[in-house]
């Protein structure tokens, strides 16, 4: 069994929380997981939004509607959206807030019960951003993601992706 097979087996039937899914790396990660491991159980996509309707709209506009999903669209044809929405759940929230800013307590309980993998891809990558904005997302956001993972019933892995600059 090679490394890819080990990873694919690990992701099979997993529920994964992904932050930053509307960003560049997030879209790549979501598409790749869905394409190479269609037996993933759930992708809970934390999307910065005030409510679930806005989160769903951002998911449709910024993620699913992206050209990156062309291969998945072709693979699944008319069943494309059904395939996606059996697996992807947009969750309105904000990593800059405690409990990831998730207002829906039932969703929060479900996620704590189901999520075994947490992938934090959310970040402010504009190095000219105001300090308080960058701090709230890049530092406190990472803390909030870790705090969330600690409340999960079976957290197997927390993956945090960060940027770096060398001068």
Phi, psi and omega in degrees: 000122180274177185299320180298317179299321179296317179295315180298319178295321179298320183283342182301129178063019179269151170252125188238131170267127178237122172261153179077023185291344178268355178273177184303302181294324180299314178299316179300315182295313181300311181299315182297314179299313181295326182283316186268340178225075181295350179268014173299141184285302183213145168242107174274114184257106178286118183238129180295109182197154180282333183209171185293327178295317179294321177298316179297318180296317177296320178300313180296313185287316191261339183247291185299322181285354182288145179304333180304332183272010181302314181297317177297320179300316180290320181299321187256351176052232183291344179269009184305305183294322178299316178302312182297311188281352168286337186246325185263131177234112176286134181237119178289130180182194182196118183294345179287352182247156176298151185055028178059019178067019181278116182273335183280102185295327178293319178296317179301313179298317178300315181295316178300325181284321190263325188291128176242345179229131178239126180238113181260105178248002182283136179191157167266118182254003175277109184286358175259004181296153176302144183304314184295327179289311179298318179298316184294327182266309187284332181253299180294326177300316178298320177297316180296322177296316179296319177300319177298312182300324179296336180272351180290145183295322184222064181285114180269324183206142171239122179248121179245124179251132183226157177269165176208148178232136174248132179245000000 
